[in-house]
Amino acid sequence: MLNTPRSRRGMVTSPHHLASEAGLRVLREGGNAIEATLAMAASLPVVYPHMNSLGGDGFWLISKDGKPPIAIDACGTAAQAATVEFYKRKGLSTIPPRGPLAANTVAGTLSGWAEVIAIDKEMGGKLPLSRLVEDAVWSAENGFAVTATQEQLTRTKFDELKDSSGFVETFCLNRKLPKEGQLMKLPALGKTLKHIGQHGPMDFYTGTLAKEIAADLKRCGSPVTFEDLTAQKAQRREALSVAVKDATLYNFPPPTQGLASLMIIAIFERLKIQEAETFEYLHGIVEATKQAFMVRDRIVGDPALMKEQAEHYLTPDILDELASRVSYKHALAWPVPANRGDTVWLGAIDQDGIAVSFIQSIYFEFGSGCVLENSGIIWQNRGSSFLLDGNGPRVLKPGRKPFHTLNPAMALFNDGRRMVYGNMGGEGQPQSQSAVFSRYAMFGVGLQAAITAPRWLLGKTWGDSTVTLKLESRFDPLVVQAMRDAGHNVEMLEDFTSTMGHAGAVVRHADGMFEGATDPRSDGAAMGF
């Protein structure tokens, strides 16, 4: 997959073709990019349930007319009952990654929908939410085909998930592991989506749906209560930004790792690499990643508790200093602690110039594994990333936001181009963003080719526990050997692997031409008209 789809009236992309189709249908009916993204965001929890859910968190960047984007923070906080003492009394030194004790934060993504709907109205949006959830409801009620990744992850993670409330009943077929191509229905989730379409997203937090969710959470053993749900509200934030040659890049502020994504590109640009797909390119961008990750892991957490400002590390003097630490010949010793993640990124740009970059996540594949009986919602395990010992912004405390690997990206070019791009995959998110942007914007590679090209991943990602430098086997063997000779701990993977995440991008040119790209590692599609 190398050819880039192009169109004249709008473009969407997501990691599942049915979600992309839902978004495109909205654009065809006169909806805007925000409404198209909401339609895709509603569809993905149904047709890609292992990757995201209404029971997770979400982050948005929304720009109009080429102006700096609005950032929407829809991150839930730790429950009031989720204290260090709560876990210590149970004899635990760490928070379990699965089960009800991992479901310890409020799911924030629907509060983000509510805030985005308000922005949509401010920008002239007209389609009701009941229309935007139609495709999702249809797929939940009538069924969808199980994808290869859903089959694989249900099988490989089954032992971790099988004892979680409602998991087997919801995601196994007649209590047997699902196979690719089999028909799966999620009627309870369809009913919930229809209810949200009629009563609005905040019913999830304050209405009859909230009371039902709270009762189900209590029944499965989660510490999240109705009072925790009612306190949830999304926030409008200012996006982080950094200037590079010919463009300004935007990403999400803490508690996400958006800072790292911006730093990687800004540090890499300072290395003045002349050609892509060489040892110098791959080594340089991996070493830039290490510098960015060391900063991220030292300072990023709940922004209310951070002692240093993320913006400080995007100033020219700091970036120059970090770039000067990169050796052109030798790899810096690695690893540092890594973060997993399981997520979807999706984006859209319309003919009126509204650009949307959105990411929605439940942390690990299938999140906590706990499926709420009445609503059919699977709850995230993002709060399992909290620490139970020490100090700092990542230690568990009621009302605190967890660290997030999520980071939607956007670029506004000096020549009038607007680009939304992103990726799922924990540690891999900022790395794949740097791969896509550098290849496309710095070295002139076509948008689809930039995503299809072989990728790398330093550290862990969803479904993997090693901290090596992972390379897809399509890299030039001479480049691979040069990386090993420089001291990189290289692990070779297959030609195309979901370990690298599922990337996507949409670009609108100044003349009104749209380009879109999706990841051949996913089940997605870039669609325009």
C-alpha positions as CSV (number, residue, x, y, z in Angstrom):
1,M,0.0,0.0,0.0
2,L,2.0,3.0,-1.3
3,N,-0.5,5.2,-3.3
4,T,-2.1,8.1,-1.4
5,P,-5.8,8.5,-1.8
6,R,-6.8,12.1,-2.7
7,S,-10.1,14.0,-2.9
8,R,-11.6,17.5,-3.1
9,R,-14.3,17.8,-0.5
10,G,-13.0,16.1,2.6
11,M,-11.1,13.1,4.0
12,V,-11.3,10.8,7.0
13,T,-9.1,8.0,8.3
14,S,-9.4,5.5,11.2
15,P,-8.1,2.0,12.0
16,H,-11.3,0.3,10.9
17,H,-12.9,0.7,7.5
18,L,-16.5,0.7,8.9
19,A,-15.7,3.5,11.2
20,S,-14.1,5.4,8.3
21,E,-17.2,4.8,6.3
22,A,-19.4,6.2,9.1
23,G,-17.3,9.3,9.1
24,L,-17.4,9.7,5.4
25,R,-21.2,9.3,5.3
26,V,-21.4,12.2,7.7
27,L,-19.3,14.4,5.5
28,R,-21.4,13.4,2.4
29,E,-24.5,14.5,4.3
30,G,-23.1,18.0,4.9
31,G,-21.6,17.3,8.4
32,N,-18.2,18.7,9.3
33,A,-15.0,17.1,10.4
34,I,-16.0,17.3,14.1
35,E,-19.2,15.4,13.4
36,A,-17.4,12.9,11.2
37,T,-14.9,12.2,14.0
38,L,-17.7,11.7,16.5
39,A,-19.3,9.2,14.2
40,M,-16.0,7.3,13.9
41,A,-15.5,7.6,17.7
42,A,-18.9,6.0,18.3
43,S,-18.3,3.2,15.8
44,L,-14.8,2.1,16.9
45,P,-15.9,0.8,20.4
46,V,-18.2,-1.5,18.5
47,V,-16.2,-2.8,15.5
48,Y,-12.8,-2.5,17.2
49,P,-13.7,-3.3,20.8
50,H,-10.3,-4.7,21.8
51,M,-8.7,-1.3,21.0
52,N,-11.0,1.2,22.7
53,S,-14.3,1.8,24.5
54,L,-16.8,4.3,25.8
55,G,-15.3,3.3,29.2
56,G,-11.9,5.0,28.4
57,D,-10.3,8.5,28.1
58,G,-9.9,10.7,25.1
59,F,-8.0,13.7,23.8
60,W,-8.8,16.1,21.0
61,L,-7.1,18.8,18.9
62,I,-9.5,20.9,16.8
63,S,-8.4,23.7,14.5
64,K,-10.4,25.9,12.1
65,D,-9.1,28.2,9.3
66,G,-5.5,27.2,10.0
67,K,-5.5,28.7,13.5
68,P,-3.8,27.0,16.5
69,P,-5.9,24.1,17.8
70,I,-8.2,23.9,20.8
71,A,-7.1,21.0,23.0
72,I,-9.9,19.0,24.8
73,D,-8.7,17.0,27.8
74,A,-11.2,14.2,28.5
75,C,-9.1,12.3,31.1
76,G,-10.9,10.8,34.0
77,T,-9.4,11.0,37.5
78,A,-8.8,8.4,40.3
79,A,-11.9,7.5,42.3
80,Q,-12.2,8.9,45.8
81,A,-12.0,5.4,47.3
82,A,-8.8,4.6,45.2
83,T,-6.1,5.4,47.8
84,V,-2.8,3.9,48.5
85,E,-4.2,2.5,51.7
86,F,-7.1,0.9,49.8
87,Y,-4.6,-1.3,47.9
88,K,-2.1,-1.8,50.8
89,R,-5.0,-3.2,53.0
90,K,-5.5,-5.8,50.3
91,G,-1.8,-6.8,50.6
92,L,-0.9,-5.3,47.2
93,S,2.4,-3.4,46.4
94,T,1.3,-2.5,42.9
95,I,-2.1,-2.0,41.3
96,P,-3.3,-5.1,39.4
97,P,-3.3,-4.6,35.6
98,R,-6.6,-6.4,35.1
99,G,-9.9,-6.8,36.9
100,P,-12.0,-4.5,39.0
101,L,-9.1,-3.1,41.1
102,A,-7.6,-1.8,37.8
103,A,-10.9,-0.1,37.0
104,N,-10.1,2.7,39.4
105,T,-10.5,5.9,37.4
106,V,-13.5,7.6,35.9
107,A,-13.9,7.1,32.1
108,G,-13.6,10.6,30.6
109,T,-14.1,10.2,26.9
110,L,-17.8,11.0,26.9
111,S,-17.2,14.2,28.8
112,G,-15.0,15.1,25.9
113,W,-17.8,14.3,23.5
114,A,-20.0,16.8,25.4
115,E,-17.4,19.5,25.2
116,V,-16.7,18.8,21.5
117,I,-20.4,19.0,20.7
118,A,-20.4,22.5,22.3
119,I,-17.5,23.5,20.1
120,D,-19.2,21.9,17.1
121,K,-22.2,24.2,17.6
122,E,-19.9,27.2,18.0
123,M,-18.4,26.3,14.6
124,G,-21.8,25.9,12.9
125,G,-22.3,22.1,13.2
126,K,-25.9,21.0,12.7
127,L,-26.1,17.2,12.8
128,P,-27.6,15.8,16.1
129,L,-25.7,13.1,18.1
130,S,-28.6,10.7,17.4
131,R,-27.6,10.8,13.8
132,L,-23.9,10.5,14.5
133,V,-24.2,7.2,16.4
134,E,-26.5,5.5,13.8
135,D,-23.8,3.4,12.2
136,A,-22.4,2.3,15.5
137,V,-25.8,1.3,16.8
138,W,-26.5,-0.6,13.6
139,S,-23.2,-2.6,13.8
140,A,-23.8,-3.3,17.5
141,E,-27.4,-4.6,16.9
142,N,-26.9,-6.4,13.6
143,G,-23.3,-7.5,14.0
144,F,-19.8,-7.0,12.6
145,A,-17.0,-9.3,11.5
146,V,-14.3,-10.1,14.1
147,T,-11.0,-8.8,12.9
148,A,-7.7,-10.7,12.9
149,T,-6.3,-8.5,15.7
150,Q,-9.4,-9.0,17.8
151,E,-9.1,-12.8,17.4
152,Q,-5.4,-12.7,18.2
153,L,-5.6,-10.5,21.2
154,T,-8.6,-12.3,22.7
155,R,-6.6,-15.5,22.4
156,T,-3.3,-14.3,23.7
157,K,-4.7,-12.2,26.6
158,F,-7.5,-14.6,27.5
159,D,-5.9,-16.0,30.7
160,E,-5.5,-12.4,31.9
161,L,-9.1,-11.5,31.1
162,K,-11.3,-14.6,31.5
163,D,-12.1,-13.9,35.2
164,S,-13.0,-10.3,34.7
165,S,-16.7,-9.6,35.1
166,G,-18.7,-10.0,31.8
167,F,-15.7,-10.6,29.6
168,V,-16.4,-14.1,28.4
169,E,-20.1,-13.5,28.0
170,T,-19.5,-10.5,25.9
171,F,-16.4,-11.2,23.8
172,C,-16.5,-15.0,23.4
173,L,-19.0,-16.7,21.1
174,N,-20.9,-19.4,22.9
175,R,-18.1,-19.2,25.4
176,K,-15.5,-20.1,22.7
177,L,-12.8,-17.8,21.5
178,P,-13.9,-15.8,18.4
179,K,-12.4,-16.4,15.0
180,E,-11.6,-13.9,12.3
181,G,-14.6,-13.3,10.2
182,Q,-17.2,-14.6,12.7
183,L,-20.2,-12.5,13.4
184,M,-20.3,-10.7,16.7
185,K,-23.1,-8.6,18.2
186,L,-23.0,-6.2,21.1
187,P,-26.6,-5.4,21.8
188,A,-26.2,-3.9,25.3
189,L,-23.6,-1.5,23.9
190,G,-25.9,-0.6,21.0
191,K,-28.6,0.2,23.5
192,T,-26.2,2.4,25.4
193,L,-25.1,4.3,22.3
194,K,-28.7,4.9,21.2
195,H,-29.5,6.2,24.7
196,I,-26.5,8.6,24.5
197,G,-27.6,9.7,21.1
198,Q,-31.0,10.6,22.6
199,H,-30.0,12.0,26.0
200,G,-26.5,13.3,25.4
201,P,-23.0,12.3,26.6
202,M,-23.4,13.8,30.1
203,D,-26.1,11.3,30.9
204,F,-23.1,8.9,31.3
205,Y,-22.1,11.0,34.4
206,T,-25.3,12.5,35.8
207,G,-28.3,10.8,34.4
208,T,-30.1,7.5,34.5
209,L,-27.2,5.9,32.6
210,A,-24.8,7.1,35.3
211,K,-26.8,5.4,38.0
212,E,-26.8,2.2,36.0
213,I,-23.1,2.4,35.4
214,A,-22.3,3.1,39.0
215,A,-24.4,0.1,40.1
216,D,-22.6,-2.2,37.6
217,L,-19.2,-0.9,38.7
218,K,-20.0,-1.6,42.4
219,R,-21.3,-5.1,41.4
220,C,-18.0,-6.0,39.7
221,G,-15.9,-4.6,42.5
222,S,-14.6,-1.3,41.1
223,P,-13.9,1.6,43.6
224,V,-15.5,4.1,41.1
225,T,-18.9,5.5,42.4
226,F,-21.8,7.6,41.2
227,E,-20.3,10.6,43.0
228,D,-17.0,10.1,41.1
229,L,-18.9,10.1,37.8
230,T,-20.8,13.3,38.6
231,A,-17.6,15.2,39.2
232,Q,-16.2,14.5,35.8
233,K,-15.9,17.3,33.3
234,A,-13.7,17.8,30.2
235,Q,-11.4,20.8,30.0
236,R,-10.4,23.1,27.2
237,R,-6.6,23.3,27.3
238,E,-3.9,25.1,25.3
239,A,-1.9,22.7,23.0
240,L,1.8,22.4,23.2
241,S,3.7,23.6,20.1
242,V,7.1,23.8,18.6
243,A,8.3,25.4,15.4
244,V,10.3,23.4,12.9
245,K,11.4,24.2,9.4
246,D,8.3,25.2,7.3
247,A,5.7,24.2,10.0
248,T,4.5,24.5,13.5
249,L,3.7,21.2,15.3
250,Y,1.0,20.8,17.9
251,N,0.4,18.1,20.4
252,F,-1.3,17.5,23.7
253,P,0.0,18.8,27.1
254,P,0.4,16.7,30.2
255,P,-0.8,14.3,31.5
256,T,-0.1,12.9,28.0
257,Q,3.3,12.3,26.4
258,G,2.6,14.9,23.7
259,L,5.7,16.7,24.9
260,A,7.9,13.7,23.8
261,S,6.4,13.7,20.3
262,L,7.3,17.3,19.7
263,M,10.7,17.0,21.3
264,I,11.7,14.0,19.1
265,I,11.1,15.9,15.9
266,A,12.6,19.2,17.1
267,I,15.8,17.4,18.4
268,F,16.0,15.3,15.2
269,E,15.8,18.3,13.0
270,R,18.8,19.8,14.8
271,L,20.9,16.8,13.8
272,K,20.7,17.9,10.2
273,I,20.3,14.4,8.7
274,Q,20.3,14.6,4.9
275,E,18.6,11.4,3.8
276,A,15.9,9.1,5.1
277,E,16.2,5.3,5.5
278,T,19.9,5.5,6.2
279,F,21.8,4.5,9.3
280,E,22.1,8.2,10.1
281,Y,18.4,8.7,9.9
282,L,17.4,5.7,11.9
283,H,20.1,6.1,14.6
284,G,19.5,9.9,14.8
285,I,15.7,9.6,15.4
286,V,16.1,6.8,17.9
287,E,18.7,8.8,19.9
288,A,16.4,11.8,19.7
289,T,13.6,9.6,21.1
290,K,15.8,8.6,24.1
291,Q,16.5,12.2,25.0
292,A,12.8,13.0,24.8
293,F,11.7,10.0,26.8
294,M,14.2,10.8,29.6
295,V,12.6,14.2,30.0
296,R,9.1,12.8,29.7
297,D,9.6,10.1,32.4
298,R,11.2,12.6,34.8
299,I,8.6,15.4,34.7
300,V,5.3,14.4,33.1
301,G,2.2,13.4,35.2
302,D,-0.8,15.2,36.5
303,P,-0.2,18.8,35.4
304,A,-1.5,20.1,38.7
305,L,1.4,18.5,40.5
306,M,4.3,18.8,38.0
307,K,7.2,20.8,39.3
308,E,8.5,21.7,35.8
309,Q,6.6,23.2,32.9
310,A,6.5,21.1,29.7
311,E,6.9,24.2,27.6
312,H,10.4,24.8,29.0
313,Y,11.6,21.7,27.2
314,L,10.4,23.1,23.8
315,T,12.5,26.3,24.0
316,P,15.4,26.5,21.4
317,D,18.2,26.6,24.0
318,I,17.0,23.4,25.7
319,L,16.4,21.6,22.5
320,D,19.9,22.6,21.2
321,E,21.4,21.3,24.5
322,L,19.6,18.0,24.2
323,A,20.5,17.6,20.5
324,S,24.2,18.2,21.4
325,R,24.0,15.1,23.7
326,V,23.3,12.8,20.7
327,S,26.3,10.8,19.5
328,Y,26.3,10.4,15.7
329,K,28.1,7.0,16.0
330,H,27.2,5.4,19.4
331,A,23.9,4.4,21.0
332,L,23.0,5.7,24.4
333,A,22.6,2.8,26.9
334,W,18.9,1.9,27.3
335,P,16.3,1.1,28.7
336,V,14.4,3.4,31.0
337,P,10.9,2.4,32.5
338,A,8.4,1.9,29.6
339,N,4.7,2.3,29.2
340,R,2.2,0.0,27.5
341,G,-0.9,1.2,25.7
342,D,-3.9,0.2,23.6
343,T,-5.7,2.9,21.7
344,V,-7.2,4.2,18.5
345,W,-6.3,7.4,16.6
346,L,-8.6,8.9,14.0
347,G,-8.7,12.1,12.1
348,A,-10.7,14.2,9.6
349,I,-10.5,17.5,7.7
350,D,-13.4,19.0,5.9
351,Q,-13.8,21.5,3.0
352,D,-14.4,24.4,5.3
353,G,-11.0,23.9,7.0
354,I,-12.0,22.3,10.2
355,A,-9.2,19.8,11.2
356,V,-9.6,17.2,13.9
357,S,-7.0,14.9,15.5
358,F,-8.5,12.6,18.2
359,I,-7.3,9.6,20.2
360,Q,-9.4,7.4,22.4
361,S,-8.1,4.6,24.7
362,I,-8.7,2.0,27.4
363,Y,-4.9,1.5,28.0
364,F,-4.3,-2.2,27.7
365,E,-6.1,-4.4,25.1
366,F,-9.7,-4.8,26.4
367,G,-8.7,-2.4,29.3
368,S,-9.5,-3.8,32.8
369,G,-11.5,-6.6,31.2
370,C,-14.5,-5.7,33.2
371,V,-17.7,-5.4,31.1
372,L,-20.6,-3.6,32.7
373,E,-23.6,-5.9,32.6
374,N,-26.4,-3.4,31.6
375,S,-24.5,-1.0,29.4
376,G,-22.1,-3.4,27.7
377,I,-19.2,-0.9,28.3
378,I,-15.7,-2.3,28.9
379,W,-13.9,-0.2,31.6
380,Q,-10.4,1.1,31.2
381,N,-7.4,0.1,33.3
382,R,-5.5,3.4,32.9
383,G,-5.3,3.8,36.6
384,S,-3.1,0.7,36.9
385,S,-0.3,3.0,35.9
386,F,-0.4,4.8,39.2
387,L,2.4,4.1,41.7
388,L,1.7,3.0,45.3
389,D,5.1,4.1,46.7
390,G,7.2,7.3,46.6
391,N,6.3,10.8,45.7
392,G,5.6,12.8,42.5
393,P,2.7,13.3,40.1
394,R,2.3,9.5,39.2
395,V,1.6,8.3,42.8
396,L,-2.0,7.3,43.3
397,K,-4.2,9.8,45.0
398,P,-8.0,10.4,44.7
399,G,-8.9,13.0,42.1
400,R,-5.5,12.7,40.4
401,K,-5.1,12.2,36.6
402,P,-3.0,9.2,35.5
403,F,-0.1,9.6,33.1
404,H,-1.2,9.0,29.5
405,T,0.6,7.7,26.5
406,L,-2.1,9.3,24.3
407,N,-1.2,12.2,22.1
408,P,-3.1,13.4,19.1
409,A,-0.8,15.4,16.6
410,M,-1.4,18.2,14.2
411,A,0.9,20.3,12.0
412,L,0.2,23.7,10.3
413,F,2.6,24.4,7.5
414,N,3.7,27.8,6.3
415,D,2.6,27.0,2.8
416,G,-1.0,26.5,3.9
417,R,-1.1,22.7,4.4
418,R,-2.9,21.3,7.5
419,M,-2.0,17.9,8.7
420,V,-3.6,15.7,11.4
421,Y,-1.8,12.5,12.2
422,G,-1.4,10.0,15.0
423,N,-0.9,6.4,16.1
424,M,-1.9,3.9,18.7
425,G,0.6,1.8,20.7
426,G,1.9,3.1,24.0
427,E,5.7,3.9,23.7
428,G,5.3,3.7,19.9
429,Q,2.9,6.6,19.5
430,P,5.4,9.5,19.5
431,Q,7.9,7.3,17.6
432,S,5.5,6.5,14.8
433,Q,4.4,10.1,14.7
434,S,8.1,11.1,14.2
435,A,8.4,8.5,11.4
436,V,5.4,9.7,9.5
437,F,6.1,13.4,9.9
438,S,9.8,13.2,9.2
439,R,9.4,11.1,6.1
440,Y,6.5,13.1,4.7
441,A,7.5,16.7,5.7
442,M,11.3,16.6,5.9
443,F,12.2,14.1,3.1
444,G,9.3,14.4,0.6
445,V,8.0,10.8,0.9
446,G,4.3,10.4,-0.1
447,L,1.8,10.3,2.8
448,Q,0.7,6.7,2.4
449,A,4.3,5.5,1.7
450,A,5.4,7.3,4.9
451,I,3.0,5.2,6.9
452,T,3.6,1.9,5.0
453,A,7.4,2.2,5.2
454,P,9.2,0.0,7.8
455,R,9.0,1.3,11.3
456,W,10.9,1.0,14.5
457,L,9.9,0.9,18.2
458,L,12.2,1.6,21.1
459,G,10.8,0.0,24.3
460,K,7.5,-1.7,25.1
461,T,4.1,-1.4,23.4
462,W,0.8,-3.2,23.7
463,G,1.1,-6.9,23.6
464,D,4.9,-6.9,24.1
465,S,7.1,-6.9,27.2
466,T,10.7,-6.4,25.8
467,V,12.5,-3.1,25.8
468,T,14.7,-3.7,22.7
469,L,14.9,-1.6,19.6
470,K,12.4,-3.4,17.4
471,L,12.7,-3.2,13.6
472,E,10.4,-4.5,10.9
473,S,12.4,-6.8,8.7
474,R,12.0,-4.6,5.6
475,F,14.8,-2.3,6.7
476,D,18.0,-2.5,4.6
477,P,20.2,-5.3,6.2
478,L,23.2,-3.0,6.0
479,V,21.4,-0.4,8.1
480,V,20.3,-3.0,10.6
481,Q,23.9,-4.2,11.0
482,A,25.2,-0.6,11.4
483,M,22.6,-0.1,14.1
484,R,23.9,-3.2,15.9
485,D,27.5,-2.0,15.5
486,A,26.6,1.3,17.1
487,G,25.4,-0.5,20.2
488,H,21.6,-0.7,19.6
489,N,20.0,-3.9,21.1
490,V,18.1,-4.7,17.9
491,E,15.2,-7.2,17.7
492,M,13.9,-8.1,14.3
493,L,10.2,-8.5,13.7
494,E,8.1,-9.6,10.7
495,D,7.6,-7.4,7.6
496,F,4.4,-5.8,8.9
497,T,3.5,-6.0,12.6
498,S,0.8,-4.4,14.8
499,T,3.5,-4.0,17.4
500,M,4.3,-0.8,15.5
501,G,0.8,0.4,16.1
502,H,-1.8,1.7,13.7
503,A,-1.0,5.1,12.2
504,G,-3.0,7.4,10.0
505,A,-2.9,10.9,8.6
506,V,-4.9,13.5,6.6
507,V,-3.5,16.5,4.8
508,R,-5.4,19.4,3.3
509,H,-3.4,21.5,0.8
510,A,-3.9,25.2,0.3
511,D,-5.6,24.6,-3.1
512,G,-8.2,22.4,-1.4
513,M,-6.8,19.0,-2.4
514,F,-7.0,16.4,0.4
515,E,-4.7,13.5,1.0
516,G,-5.3,10.6,3.4
517,A,-3.4,7.5,4.5
518,T,-4.1,4.5,6.7
519,D,-1.9,1.8,8.1
520,P,-1.7,-1.5,6.3
521,R,-1.0,-3.0,9.8
522,S,-4.6,-2.2,10.8
523,D,-8.1,-2.8,9.4
524,G,-8.5,0.8,8.5
525,A,-9.2,3.0,5.5
526,A,-8.6,6.6,4.4
527,M,-11.8,7.7,2.6
528,G,-12.5,11.0,0.8
529,F,-15.0,12.4,-1.7
